[in-house]
Amino acid sequence: LVPLLEETRHTVINRHFSGPLLKDNSDIFTCLVDGKKEVLLIDERKFPEVDNVLDVEDLKYGKSSSMNSLRVDYTKYPEAAKVSLFHIANLKSGDCLYIPSGWISQTNV
């Protein structure tokens, strides 16, 4: 597995944090060392319109959204209201999660 890794990212957060919606071009394997983390997951194949919410393009990593996920402006992001099914993964210390490329994710720590 190690020879196949493209890169690693280490994040240390010491406060409540709600990240943006993300769609990575690569598969993601995330592990939690300590604490807890909630990850919201959306299968874009079932809700392709959610791609319109991802308004920040990054050619290397994928797309993200400048939308405030805690206070969604449905006038500015009407496509967000069309997502009727999402999955929530509640991670605790020692848990790992695989997120396939193309899936939309949003992290709350």
N, CA, C and O atoms as CSV, one atom per row, in Angstrom:
chain,resi,resn,atom,element,x,y,z
A,1,LEU,N,N,0.817,-1.201,0.000
A,1,LEU,CA,C,0.000,0.000,0.000
A,1,LEU,C,C,0.861,1.266,0.000
A,1,LEU,O,O,0.551,2.215,-0.720
A,2,VAL,N,N,1.919,1.297,0.782
A,2,VAL,CA,C,2.741,2.505,0.903
A,2,VAL,C,C,3.278,2.991,-0.441
A,2,VAL,O,O,3.254,4.198,-0.683
A,3,PRO,N,N,3.768,2.104,-1.341
A,3,PRO,CA,C,4.253,2.611,-2.632
A,3,PRO,C,C,3.166,3.261,-3.477
A,3,PRO,O,O,3.472,4.021,-4.397
A,4,LEU,N,N,1.900,2.975,-3.179
A,4,LEU,CA,C,0.803,3.534,-3.960
A,4,LEU,C,C,0.315,4.887,-3.451
A,4,LEU,O,O,-0.480,5.547,-4.120
A,5,LEU,N,N,0.784,5.308,-2.274
A,5,LEU,CA,C,0.349,6.586,-1.709
A,5,LEU,C,C,0.892,7.745,-2.535
A,5,LEU,O,O,2.076,7.783,-2.870
A,6,GLU,N,N,0.025,8.676,-2.855
A,6,GLU,CA,C,0.448,9.875,-3.570
A,6,GLU,C,C,0.972,10.929,-2.606
A,6,GLU,O,O,1.937,11.631,-2.907
A,7,GLU,N,N,0.333,11.037,-1.450
A,7,GLU,CA,C,0.750,12.013,-0.452
A,7,GLU,C,C,0.035,11.713,0.855
A,7,GLU,O,O,-0.949,10.975,0.891
A,8,THR,N,N,0.544,12.293,1.914
A,8,THR,CA,C,-0.133,12.213,3.203
A,8,THR,C,C,-0.386,13.623,3.690
A,8,THR,O,O,0.389,14.537,3.407
A,9,ARG,N,N,-1.466,13.795,4.418
A,9,ARG,CA,C,-1.795,15.090,5.019
A,9,ARG,C,C,-2.060,14.849,6.492
A,9,ARG,O,O,-2.790,13.927,6.856
A,10,HIS,N,N,-1.478,15.663,7.325
A,10,HIS,CA,C,-1.682,15.567,8.764
A,10,HIS,C,C,-2.371,16.841,9.231
A,10,HIS,O,O,-1.915,17.944,8.930
A,11,THR,N,N,-3.451,16.693,9.955
A,11,THR,CA,C,-4.208,17.840,10.429
A,11,THR,C,C,-4.359,17.746,11.941
A,11,THR,O,O,-4.794,16.722,12.468
A,12,VAL,N,N,-4.000,18.816,12.628
A,12,VAL,CA,C,-4.176,18.887,14.076
A,12,VAL,C,C,-5.135,20.041,14.352
A,12,VAL,O,O,-4.861,21.188,14.000
A,13,ILE,N,N,-6.267,19.723,14.987
A,13,ILE,CA,C,-7.284,20.731,15.274
A,13,ILE,C,C,-7.622,20.656,16.749
A,13,ILE,O,O,-7.930,19.585,17.273
A,14,ASN,N,N,-7.565,21.792,17.412
A,14,ASN,CA,C,-7.832,21.824,18.848
A,14,ASN,C,C,-9.079,22.652,19.164
A,14,ASN,O,O,-9.132,23.339,20.184
A,15,ARG,N,N,-10.077,22.583,18.286
A,15,ARG,CA,C,-11.322,23.318,18.490
A,15,ARG,C,C,-12.390,22.706,17.604
A,15,ARG,O,O,-12.087,21.885,16.739
A,16,HIS,N,N,-13.649,23.105,17.815
A,16,HIS,CA,C,-14.724,22.638,16.939
A,16,HIS,C,C,-14.511,23.244,15.564
A,16,HIS,O,O,-14.261,24.442,15.435
A,17,PHE,N,N,-14.608,22.424,14.553
A,17,PHE,CA,C,-14.340,22.870,13.192
A,17,PHE,C,C,-15.303,22.188,12.240
A,17,PHE,O,O,-15.506,20.976,12.323
A,18,SER,N,N,-15.888,22.941,11.352
A,18,SER,CA,C,-16.762,22.400,10.326
A,18,SER,C,C,-16.148,22.743,8.975
A,18,SER,O,O,-16.112,23.907,8.576
A,19,GLY,N,N,-15.664,21.720,8.274
A,19,GLY,CA,C,-14.984,21.949,7.003
A,19,GLY,C,C,-15.939,22.158,5.850
A,19,GLY,O,O,-17.147,21.971,5.993
A,20,PRO,N,N,-15.398,22.548,4.701
A,20,PRO,CA,C,-16.235,22.752,3.513
A,20,PRO,C,C,-16.602,21.417,2.874
A,20,PRO,O,O,-16.002,20.387,3.183
A,21,LEU,N,N,-17.583,21.441,1.988
A,21,LEU,CA,C,-17.866,20.273,1.159
A,21,LEU,C,C,-16.679,20.077,0.227
A,21,LEU,O,O,-16.176,21.039,-0.355
A,22,LEU,N,N,-16.231,18.833,0.085
A,22,LEU,CA,C,-15.078,18.529,-0.759
A,22,LEU,C,C,-15.394,17.376,-1.701
A,22,LEU,O,O,-16.144,16.462,-1.356
A,23,LYS,N,N,-14.815,17.430,-2.888
A,23,LYS,CA,C,-14.845,16.302,-3.821
A,23,LYS,C,C,-13.422,16.123,-4.327
A,23,LYS,O,O,-12.944,16.899,-5.154
A,24,ASP,N,N,-12.752,15.096,-3.824
A,24,ASP,CA,C,-11.363,14.853,-4.202
A,24,ASP,C,C,-11.273,14.058,-5.495
A,24,ASP,O,O,-12.127,13.224,-5.795
A,25,ASN,N,N,-10.208,14.337,-6.260
A,25,ASN,CA,C,-9.931,13.578,-7.476
A,25,ASN,C,C,-9.349,12.202,-7.151
A,25,ASN,O,O,-9.362,11.308,-7.997
A,26,SER,N,N,-8.845,12.030,-5.943
A,26,SER,CA,C,-8.216,10.778,-5.524
A,26,SER,C,C,-9.042,10.127,-4.417
A,26,SER,O,O,-9.828,10.789,-3.739
A,27,ASP,N,N,-8.852,8.825,-4.247
A,27,ASP,CA,C,-9.447,8.135,-3.113
A,27,ASP,C,C,-8.808,8.658,-1.835
A,27,ASP,O,O,-7.627,9.005,-1.822
A,28,ILE,N,N,-9.584,8.715,-0.766
A,28,ILE,CA,C,-9.098,9.212,0.519
A,28,ILE,C,C,-9.218,8.088,1.548
A,28,ILE,O,O,-10.241,7.407,1.623
A,29,PHE,N,N,-8.178,7.909,2.327
A,29,PHE,CA,C,-8.189,6.981,3.451
A,29,PHE,C,C,-7.805,7.813,4.663
A,29,PHE,O,O,-6.648,8.209,4.807
A,30,THR,N,N,-8.761,8.078,5.528
A,30,THR,CA,C,-8.527,8.957,6.670
A,30,THR,C,C,-8.645,8.167,7.967
A,30,THR,O,O,-9.551,7.350,8.132
A,31,CYS,N,N,-7.722,8.420,8.880
A,31,CYS,CA,C,-7.725,7.746,10.179
A,31,CYS,C,C,-7.696,8.803,11.274
A,31,CYS,O,O,-7.066,9.851,11.131
A,32,LEU,N,N,-8.376,8.514,12.349
A,32,LEU,CA,C,-8.452,9.437,13.473
A,32,LEU,C,C,-7.585,8.896,14.608
A,32,LEU,O,O,-7.800,7.785,15.093
A,33,VAL,N,N,-6.614,9.688,15.020
A,33,VAL,CA,C,-5.700,9.271,16.080
A,33,VAL,C,C,-6.335,9.462,17.447
A,33,VAL,O,O,-6.242,8.587,18.308
A,34,ASP,N,N,-6.983,10.610,17.647
A,34,ASP,CA,C,-7.555,10.916,18.954
A,34,ASP,C,C,-8.808,11.765,18.767
A,34,ASP,O,O,-8.927,12.488,17.779
A,35,GLY,N,N,-9.725,11.681,19.694
A,35,GLY,CA,C,-10.934,12.507,19.661
A,35,GLY,C,C,-12.048,11.852,18.881
A,35,GLY,O,O,-12.160,10.628,18.827
A,36,LYS,N,N,-12.879,12.699,18.272
A,36,LYS,CA,C,-13.992,12.202,17.473
A,36,LYS,C,C,-14.206,13.122,16.286
A,36,LYS,O,O,-13.832,14.295,16.312
A,37,LYS,N,N,-14.810,12.572,15.249
A,37,LYS,CA,C,-15.023,13.329,14.020
A,37,LYS,C,C,-16.261,12.773,13.333
A,37,LYS,O,O,-16.465,11.560,13.283
A,38,GLU,N,N,-17.082,13.670,12.808
A,38,GLU,CA,C,-18.260,13.291,12.029
A,38,GLU,C,C,-17.977,13.634,10.568
A,38,GLU,O,O,-17.541,14.741,10.252
A,39,VAL,N,N,-18.231,12.671,9.686
A,39,VAL,CA,C,-18.020,12.900,8.258
A,39,VAL,C,C,-19.336,12.652,7.535
A,39,VAL,O,O,-19.905,11.563,7.618
A,40,LEU,N,N,-19.812,13.662,6.832
A,40,LEU,CA,C,-21.010,13.561,6.012
A,40,LEU,C,C,-20.567,13.147,4.612
A,40,LEU,O,O,-19.620,13.718,4.071
A,41,LEU,N,N,-21.244,12.156,4.017
A,41,LEU,CA,C,-20.867,11.629,2.714
A,41,LEU,C,C,-22.064,11.654,1.765
A,41,LEU,O,O,-23.173,11.277,2.145
A,42,ILE,N,N,-21.832,12.101,0.522
A,42,ILE,CA,C,-22.872,12.141,-0.506
A,42,ILE,C,C,-22.338,11.444,-1.744
A,42,ILE,O,O,-21.251,11.768,-2.225
A,43,ASP,N,N,-23.099,10.487,-2.262
A,43,ASP,CA,C,-22.732,9.795,-3.492
A,43,ASP,C,C,-23.215,10.655,-4.663
A,43,ASP,O,O,-24.414,10.739,-4.929
A,44,GLU,N,N,-22.275,11.285,-5.350
A,44,GLU,CA,C,-22.643,12.202,-6.431
A,44,GLU,C,C,-23.333,11.471,-7.589
A,44,GLU,O,O,-24.040,12.105,-8.371
A,45,ARG,N,N,-23.146,10.174,-7.714
A,45,ARG,CA,C,-23.833,9.435,-8.780
A,45,ARG,C,C,-25.344,9.468,-8.577
A,45,ARG,O,O,-26.104,9.416,-9.545
A,46,LYS,N,N,-25.782,9.555,-7.319
A,46,LYS,CA,C,-27.223,9.613,-7.023
A,46,LYS,C,C,-27.755,11.037,-7.059
A,46,LYS,O,O,-28.938,11.256,-7.320
A,47,PHE,N,N,-26.885,12.002,-6.798
A,47,PHE,CA,C,-27.288,13.421,-6.763
A,47,PHE,C,C,-26.283,14.255,-7.552
A,47,PHE,O,O,-25.531,15.023,-6.953
A,48,PRO,N,N,-26.248,14.126,-8.885
A,48,PRO,CA,C,-25.255,14.850,-9.688
A,48,PRO,C,C,-25.375,16.371,-9.592
A,48,PRO,O,O,-24.404,17.090,-9.830
A,49,GLU,N,N,-26.566,16.859,-9.243
A,49,GLU,CA,C,-26.751,18.314,-9.146
A,49,GLU,C,C,-25.940,18.932,-8.010
A,49,GLU,O,O,-25.716,20.142,-8.008
A,50,VAL,N,N,-25.496,18.127,-7.045
A,50,VAL,CA,C,-24.712,18.661,-5.934
A,50,VAL,C,C,-23.372,19.204,-6.432
A,50,VAL,O,O,-22.745,20.020,-5.755
A,51,ASP,N,N,-22.930,18.761,-7.604
A,51,ASP,CA,C,-21.683,19.277,-8.178
A,51,ASP,C,C,-21.766,20.788,-8.418
A,51,ASP,O,O,-20.739,21.467,-8.415
A,52,ASN,N,N,-22.969,21.317,-8.623
A,52,ASN,CA,C,-23.138,22.764,-8.833
A,52,ASN,C,C,-22.868,23.570,-7.568
A,52,ASN,O,O,-22.622,24.773,-7.641
A,53,VAL,N,N,-22.912,22.920,-6.416
A,53,VAL,CA,C,-22.624,23.589,-5.148
A,53,VAL,C,C,-21.111,23.760,-4.968
A,53,VAL,O,O,-20.661,24.644,-4.240
A,54,LEU,N,N,-20.342,22.911,-5.637
A,54,LEU,CA,C,-18.879,22.944,-5.519
A,54,LEU,C,C,-18.344,24.033,-6.439
A,54,LEU,O,O,-18.090,23.796,-7.620
A,55,ASP,N,N,-18.179,25.220,-5.888
A,55,ASP,CA,C,-17.862,26.391,-6.693
A,55,ASP,C,C,-16.395,26.808,-6.646
A,55,ASP,O,O,-16.043,27.851,-7.197
A,56,VAL,N,N,-15.530,26.022,-6.002
A,56,VAL,CA,C,-14.102,26.335,-5.932
A,56,VAL,C,C,-13.341,25.180,-6.576
A,56,VAL,O,O,-13.365,24.056,-6.074
A,57,GLU,N,N,-12.671,25.459,-7.684
A,57,GLU,CA,C,-11.964,24.421,-8.444
A,57,GLU,C,C,-10.483,24.396,-8.072
A,57,GLU,O,O,-9.833,25.440,-8.005
A,58,ASP,N,N,-9.959,23.202,-7.831
A,58,ASP,CA,C,-8.533,22.998,-7.578
A,58,ASP,C,C,-8.098,21.881,-8.511
A,58,ASP,O,O,-8.493,20.731,-8.319
A,59,LEU,N,N,-7.293,22.196,-9.517
A,59,LEU,CA,C,-6.942,21.215,-10.535
A,59,LEU,C,C,-6.206,20.008,-9.971
A,59,LEU,O,O,-6.330,18.906,-10.505
A,60,LYS,N,N,-5.442,20.201,-8.901
A,60,LYS,CA,C,-4.682,19.090,-8.328
A,60,LYS,C,C,-5.551,18.186,-7.462
A,60,LYS,O,O,-5.467,16.962,-7.562
A,61,TYR,N,N,-6.387,18.786,-6.610
A,61,TYR,CA,C,-7.121,18.000,-5.615
A,61,TYR,C,C,-8.578,17.720,-5.966
A,61,TYR,O,O,-9.093,16.661,-5.610
A,62,GLY,N,N,-9.243,18.619,-6.639
A,62,GLY,CA,C,-10.655,18.428,-6.957
A,62,GLY,C,C,-11.440,19.710,-6.797
A,62,GLY,O,O,-11.010,20.767,-7.257
A,63,LYS,N,N,-12.591,19.626,-6.147
A,63,LYS,CA,C,-13.460,20.785,-5.970
A,63,LYS,C,C,-13.866,20.911,-4.507
A,63,LYS,O,O,-13.832,19.946,-3.744
A,64,SER,N,N,-14.251,22.131,-4.140
A,64,SER,CA,C,-14.796,22.369,-2.808
A,64,SER,C,C,-15.867,23.445,-2.922
A,64,SER,O,O,-16.124,23.967,-4.007
A,65,SER,N,N,-16.483,23.767,-1.804
A,65,SER,CA,C,-17.563,24.743,-1.809
A,65,SER,C,C,-17.284,25.847,-0.803
A,65,SER,O,O,-16.750,25.593,0.277
A,66,SER,N,N,-17.641,27.053,-1.155
A,66,SER,CA,C,-17.547,28.172,-0.218
A,66,SER,C,C,-18.838,28.312,0.594
A,66,SER,O,O,-18.979,29.240,1.390
A,67,MET,N,N,-19.779,27.385,0.388
A,67,MET,CA,C,-21.049,27.397,1.102
A,67,MET,C,C,-20.818,27.137,2.596
A,67,MET,O,O,-20.023,26.273,2.964
A,68,ASN,N,N,-21.508,27.879,3.438
A,68,ASN,CA,C,-21.472,27.649,4.878
A,68,ASN,C,C,-22.391,26.462,5.171
A,68,ASN,O,O,-23.613,26.590,5.111
A,69,SER,N,N,-21.804,25.316,5.486
A,69,SER,CA,C,-22.603,24.100,5.662
A,69,SER,C,C,-23.435,24.116,6.938
A,69,SER,O,O,-24.347,23.304,7.093
A,70,LEU,N,N,-23.131,25.031,7.852
A,70,LEU,CA,C,-23.912,25.133,9.084
A,70,LEU,C,C,-25.121,26.050,8.924
A,70,LEU,O,O,-26.089,25.949,9.678
A,71,ARG,N,N,-25.059,26.952,7.931
A,71,ARG,CA,C,-26.174,27.873,7.645
A,71,ARG,C,C,-26.294,28.007,6.131
A,71,ARG,O,O,-25.855,28.998,5.547
A,72,VAL,N,N,-26.886,27.011,5.512
A,72,VAL,CA,C,-26.960,26.961,4.048
A,72,VAL,C,C,-27.899,28.037,3.514
A,72,VAL,O,O,-29.034,28.173,3.970
A,73,ASP,N,N,-27.409,28.796,2.543
A,73,ASP,CA,C,-28.215,29.787,1.841
A,73,ASP,C,C,-28.827,29.077,0.630
A,73,ASP,O,O,-28.182,28.946,-0.411
A,74,TYR,N,N,-30.078,28.619,0.772
A,74,TYR,CA,C,-30.716,27.845,-0.283
A,74,TYR,C,C,-31.089,28.700,-1.493
A,74,TYR,O,O,-31.397,28.158,-2.555
A,75,THR,N,N,-31.066,30.003,-1.354
A,75,THR,CA,C,-31.285,30.876,-2.512
A,75,THR,C,C,-30.047,30.854,-3.396
A,75,THR,O,O,-30.154,30.790,-4.621
A,76,LYS,N,N,-28.868,30.907,-2.774
A,76,LYS,CA,C,-27.605,30.886,-3.514
A,76,LYS,C,C,-27.241,29.474,-3.960
A,76,LYS,O,O,-26.648,29.296,-5.024
A,77,TYR,N,N,-27.591,28.465,-3.156
A,77,TYR,CA,C,-27.253,27.065,-3.441
A,77,TYR,C,C,-28.518,26.192,-3.451
A,77,TYR,O,O,-28.665,25.332,-2.583
A,78,PRO,N,N,-29.435,26.393,-4.415
A,78,PRO,CA,C,-30.681,25.622,-4.422
A,78,PRO,C,C,-30.452,24.117,-4.624
A,78,PRO,O,O,-31.286,23.307,-4.218
A,79,GLU,N,N,-29.338,23.742,-5.243
A,79,GLU,CA,C,-29.051,22.329,-5.475
A,79,GLU,C,C,-28.844,21.575,-4.165
A,79,GLU,O,O,-29.069,20.366,-4.107
A,80,ALA,N,N,-28.419,22.270,-3.119
A,80,ALA,CA,C,-28.196,21.623,-1.817
A,80,ALA,C,C,-29.496,21.030,-1.272
A,80,ALA,O,O,-29.468,20.016,-0.576
A,81,ALA,N,N,-30.616,21.646,-1.579
A,81,ALA,CA,C,-31.909,21.158,-1.082
A,81,ALA,C,C,-32.348,19.870,-1.783
A,81,ALA,O,O,-33.231,19.169,-1.289
A,82,LYS,N,N,-31.739,19.556,-2.925
A,82,LYS,CA,C,-32.130,18.369,-3.681
A,82,LYS,C,C,-31.491,17.086,-3.160
A,82,LYS,O,O,-31.884,15.990,-3.561
A,83,VAL,N,N,-30.514,17.214,-2.273
A,83,VAL,CA,C,-29.863,16.025,-1.710
A,83,VAL,C,C,-30.762,15.475,-0.609
A,83,VAL,O,O,-30.888,16.069,0.462
A,84,SER,N,N,-31.378,14.341,-0.885
A,84,SER,CA,C,-32.327,13.773,0.078
A,84,SER,C,C,-31.751,12.580,0.838
A,84,SER,O,O,-32.387,12.057,1.753
A,85,LEU,N,N,-30.552,12.154,0.462
A,85,LEU,CA,C,-29.926,11.028,1.151
A,85,LEU,C,C,-28.434,11.286,1.296
A,85,LEU,O,O,-27.743,11.568,0.317
A,86,PHE,N,N,-27.954,11.188,2.509
A,86,PHE,CA,C,-26.517,11.264,2.750
A,86,PHE,C,C,-26.191,10.297,3.874
A,86,PHE,O,O,-27.073,9.856,4.611
A,87,HIS,N,N,-24.931,9.982,3.991
A,87,HIS,CA,C,-24.465,9.047,5.001
A,87,HIS,C,C,-23.632,9.817,6.015
A,87,HIS,O,O,-22.959,10.785,5.661
A,88,ILE,N,N,-23.672,9.397,7.261
A,88,ILE,CA,C,-22.852,10.023,8.302
A,88,ILE,C,C,-21.988,8.949,8.939
A,88,ILE,O,O,-22.492,7.926,9.401
A,89,ALA,N,N,-20.692,9.187,8.958
A,89,ALA,CA,C,-19.751,8.302,9.643
A,89,ALA,C,C,-19.280,9.018,10.903
A,89,ALA,O,O,-18.707,10.105,10.824
A,90,ASN,N,N,-19.516,8.420,12.047
A,90,ASN,CA,C,-19.053,8.972,13.320
A,90,ASN,C,C,-17.789,8.212,13.719
A,90,ASN,O,O,-17.855,7.062,14.152
A,91,LEU,N,N,-16.640,8.870,13.568
A,91,LEU,CA,C,-15.356,8.243,13.867
A,91,LEU,C,C,-14.915,8.578,15.277
A,91,LEU,O,O,-15.170,9.670,15.784
A,92,LYS,N,N,-14.248,7.621,15.902
A,92,LYS,CA,C,-13.638,7.846,17.214
A,92,LYS,C,C,-12.185,7.403,17.127
A,92,LYS,O,O,-11.765,6.865,16.103
A,93,SER,N,N,-11.425,7.617,18.169
A,93,SER,CA,C,-9.999,7.281,18.177
A,93,SER,C,C,-9.759,5.885,17.629
A,93,SER,O,O,-10.388,4.922,18.066
A,94,GLY,N,N,-8.844,5.778,16.665
A,94,GLY,CA,C,-8.479,4.491,16.090
A,94,GLY,C,C,-9.289,4.083,14.873
A,94,GLY,O,O,-8.930,3.110,14.209
A,95,ASP,N,N,-10.372,4.791,14.551
A,95,ASP,CA,C,-11.196,4.460,13.385
A,95,ASP,C,C,-10.579,5.020,12.108
A,95,ASP,O,O,-9.912,6.055,12.124
A,96,CYS,N,N,-10.813,4.319,11.009
A,96,CYS,CA,C,-10.389,4.775,9.688
A,96,CYS,C,C,-11.591,4.732,8.749
A,96,CYS,O,O,-12.526,3.958,8.957
A,97,LEU,N,N,-11.555,5.569,7.716
A,97,LEU,CA,C,-12.651,5.657,6.755
A,97,LEU,C,C,-12.081,5.789,5.352
A,97,LEU,O,O,-11.171,6.585,5.120
A,98,TYR,N,N,-12.612,5.011,4.419
A,98,TYR,CA,C,-12.242,5.104,3.011
A,98,TYR,C,C,-13.319,5.903,2.284
A,98,TYR,O,O,-14.506,5.596,2.389
A,99,ILE,N,N,-12.899,6.924,1.552
A,99,ILE,CA,C,-13.823,7.754,0.768
A,99,ILE,C,C,-13.394,7.651,-0.697
A,99,ILE,O,O,-12.325,8.143,-1.059
A,100,PRO,N,N,-14.213,7.017,-1.548
A,100,PRO,CA,C,-13.850,6.878,-2.969
A,100,PRO,C,C,-13.795,8.236,-3.666
A,100,PRO,O,O,-14.518,9.161,-3.296
A,101,SER,N,N,-12.942,8.347,-4.668
A,101,SER,CA,C,-12.878,9.594,-5.445
A,101,SER,C,C,-14.261,9.853,-6.042
A,101,SER,O,O,-14.979,8.925,-6.413
A,102,GLY,N,N,-14.612,11.125,-6.123
A,102,GLY,CA,C,-15.921,11.490,-6.670
A,102,GLY,C,C,-17.023,11.612,-5.640
A,102,GLY,O,O,-18.066,12.203,-5.918
A,103,TRP,N,N,-16.808,11.060,-4.448
A,103,TRP,CA,C,-17.803,11.218,-3.399
A,103,TRP,C,C,-17.613,12.596,-2.761
A,103,TRP,O,O,-16.489,13.085,-2.651
A,104,ILE,N,N,-18.705,13.209,-2.346
A,104,ILE,CA,C,-18.674,14.498,-1.663
A,104,ILE,C,C,-18.573,14.207,-0.165
A,104,ILE,O,O,-19.286,13.351,0.359
A,105,SER,N,N,-17.684,14.923,0.513
A,105,SER,CA,C,-17.558,14.737,1.959
A,105,SER,C,C,-17.474,16.090,2.659
A,105,SER,O,O,-17.073,17.093,2.068
A,106,GLN,N,N,-17.858,16.091,3.915
A,106,GLN,CA,C,-17.782,17.300,4.745
A,106,GLN,C,C,-17.504,16.824,6.156
A,106,GLN,O,O,-18.183,15.930,6.662
A,107,THR,N,N,-16.498,17.422,6.797
A,107,THR,CA,C,-16.039,16.969,8.109
A,107,THR,C,C,-16.404,17.951,9.196
A,107,THR,O,O,-16.238,19.162,9.047
A,108,ASN,N,N,-16.905,17.411,10.298
A,108,ASN,CA,C,-17.143,18.192,11.521
A,108,ASN,C,C,-16.285,17.559,12.620
A,108,ASN,O,O,-16.386,16.364,12.900
A,109,VAL,N,N,-15.455,18.378,13.223
A,109,VAL,CA,C,-14.593,17.900,14.307
A,109,VAL,C,C,-15.006,18.593,15.584
A,109,VAL,O,O,-14.417,18.347,16.637
